[in-house]
Amino acid sequence: MISKILKWSPYIILLAIFAYIWKINQLTPLWADDYCRIADSVSFIEAVNKALSRYFTWSGRFLVMVINYLVFGNYPGSIGIFNVVNTAFFTLLIFVIFVLAFGRKPKGLRDGLYLFLIFNLVFIGTQGVGEVIFWKTGSIGYLWGITLELSILIPFFMLIRNKTNLLANKYLVYGFYAVSLAASTFLEHLSLAISATLLYLCVERTTSKNRIPNYLVVATSLHLLGTIVLIGSKGNLARAMLEHVQPLSQRIVENVSLYYTQGTLGWILIFFFLIALTNKLFVKGFKKSILWLIFAIAALTMLAYSFSPTEQLFNFRRAFPFEILLILAITHLASFTPKVPLFEISLFLSLFILSLGHGSTLYRDSLEIHQQSLERLETVDSLIQKGQASLKLPKIILERVEDYPGSGTEYIHKYTYLSDIGEDPKYWVNVCFAQAFDLREVALQP
């Protein structure tokens, strides 16, 4: 019995992670853009037509917009399903990072420890978890996108490790084609970086007369096609004309500076790199290590964003793909850590204390926000029944935070994210909130 528990411990840990993240997803209310697409009922065809209109007027992320219109267009019945799917994407991200870093599926207690390490690196080490994982619009665009992009890298990483029979089943190959095309339509800068990397691998393998499976060439072509469709959107060009464009040199400096301030992951990377240097297998294969490929994708992601004519306002959610690639590099280096029971026990205890402290803080904040959101919705329903169409609503507050900056009510701090209505009825979030509930106008109480 104990041996079976130890064997399946990685998946028990993944299940525990799933349960916790699902609960937080349940407690997270709608914010900002979420309200802008609320409707009574939206069919798939209607969602496609609305997304197509946005493709030509505002954003090339066609598939992201289709999902958004389906989720929020069928509110509130769709939110329960969304919370499960969104949690599954987060759990899948942890799993995919492990598979890419270790070159195999997790098995045994030790692998469970490294899955727990990945969870802590993502949950605590990144700067915008609240925006990327729990804010619903943000998670569709960023969490889902980075998870799909990393997933399609698995066969390519296996190819580098001389494992070419990963997708022997034709149905898996067809599914891989679909994921390759879909993944390329989420995030412009990441999509361009991945396409460039995959194209390089295909060309390099062909020119060096190394065999590359045909399905990887097809998948690369589909991903490249999706990238062109995404970046070449008329809506992206139209939005670029409306937004303030900073000079290229300034964008590069600001991007590098923000990435550099991510000190926690940087020090952890150095720590595991020094440990990996003690492993003869790592030192021997260093020149051909997948570490170089990971760093190349990360660098291309940052440069692609700097040169992008859209998404000029740099924030934590846009740094998330870079941070995940950094975590992937850390995990790969950790795979060369020698088996030292004392170190592994100490690591587990440290991770457990960290996740318990941060996890309980997030749960407390989420519960506090959730209760206030329910009370607000009850107030809205009550006032609407009384025939009122112009509402003044109380501000959602956190006891441990004094105030939120910005024209609306916005608070961004690691795993806690709020983007609420403000005091100005014409503020865009207020307008979306009013439209969602068929109100004339809505604002915060002064």
URURRA-V509233 format. One record per pair of residues at least 12 apart in sequence whose C-alpha atoms are under 6 Angstrom apart, sorted by sequence separation. I is the first residue (numbers start at 1). GAP is how many residues later the second one is. D is the distance in Angstrom with one decimal. If there is no record, write none. Layout:
I,GAP,D  I,GAP,D
This chain:
409,12,5.9  430,12,5.9  408,13,5.6  409,13,5.4  51,14,5.2  408,14,4.0  51,15,5.4  425,16,5.9  425,17,5.5  48,18,5.5  425,18,5.1  47,19,5.2  423,20,4.9  422,21,5.9  423,21,4.6  47,22,5.3  198,22,6.0  422,22,5.5  298,24,5.5  195,29,5.4  42,31,5.0  41,32,5.5  42,32,5.9  41,33,4.8  38,34,4.8  39,34,4.4  40,34,5.8  149,34,5.3  37,35,5.6  38,35,4.9  148,35,5.2  37,36,6.0  191,36,5.8  145,38,5.9  180,39,5.8  184,39,5.4  145,41,5.2  181,41,5.2  185,41,5.7  177,42,5.3  181,42,4.9  184,42,5.1  180,43,5.3  184,43,5.3  181,45,5.5  185,45,5.4  389,50,4.8  390,50,5.5  392,50,6.0  394,50,5.8  389,51,5.1  390,51,4.9  391,51,4.8  392,51,5.1  393,51,4.8  394,51,5.5  390,52,5.7  392,52,5.3  393,52,5.4  392,53,5.1  93,54,5.2  100,54,5.9  252,54,5.4  251,55,5.6  276,57,5.9  25,58,5.7  273,60,5.9  276,60,5.3  269,61,5.1  272,61,5.7  272,62,5.7  22,65,5.4  240,69,5.6  240,70,5.2  64,77,6.0  7,100,6.0  9,100,5.6  7,101,4.4  6,102,5.5  10,102,3.9  6,103,5.3  9,103,5.8  34,103,6.0  193,104,5.8  193,107,5.1  193,108,5.2  25,109,5.7  190,111,5.2  189,112,5.4  189,115,4.9  189,116,5.0  61,124,5.8  61,125,5.6  60,170,4.8  60,173,4.8  59,176,4.8  60,176,5.9  58,177,3.9  59,177,5.1  56,178,4.9  57,178,4.0  58,178,5.7  56,179,4.3  55,180,5.2  58,181,5.5  132,185,5.8  128,188,4.9  127,189,5.9  128,189,5.4  101,230,5.8  97,231,5.8  101,231,4.2  130,284,5.9  129,285,5.5  130,285,3.8  128,286,4.8  129,286,4.6  130,286,4.8  131,286,5.9  127,287,4.7  130,287,4.8  27,339,5.8  27,343,5.4  32,387,5.4  31,388,5.4  31,389,5.9  36,396,4.6  32,397,5.3  35,397,5.4  35,398,5.5  38,398,5.5  35,401,6.0
